């Protein structure tokens, strides 16, 4: 591991300290996790799921065609 320095505002440093204390994790670990998140390195991958709150009638939607949709929206038949 390579050592580096990071300058934080007073507010950011205080907030980082509170999060570290509340989570029981070292500040350095939280900083490394944040850096991995920003640069896109594979840390713990997040999985998003549908909330299943659609407003459909339960029937599958018909596939739309771009030209047909354009004509309908532009008022041309």
Secondary structure as the mmCIF struct_conf table of DSSP 4:
data_model
#
loop_
_struct_conf.conf_type_id
_struct_conf.id
_struct_conf.beg_label_comp_id
_struct_conf.beg_label_asym_id
_struct_conf.beg_label_seq_id
_struct_conf.end_label_comp_id
_struct_conf.end_label_asym_id
_struct_conf.end_label_seq_id
HELX_RH_AL_P HELX_RH_AL_P1 UNK A 10 UNK A 23
TURN_TY1_P TURN_TY1_P1 UNK A 24 UNK A 24
HELX_RH_AL_P HELX_RH_AL_P2 UNK A 27 UNK A 39
TURN_TY1_P TURN_TY1_P2 UNK A 40 UNK A 40
BEND BEND1 UNK A 43 UNK A 44
BEND BEND2 UNK A 58 UNK A 59
HELX_LH_PP_P HELX_LH_PP_P1 UNK A 60 UNK A 64
HELX_RH_AL_P HELX_RH_AL_P3 UNK A 66 UNK A 74
TURN_TY1_P TURN_TY1_P3 UNK A 75 UNK A 75
#
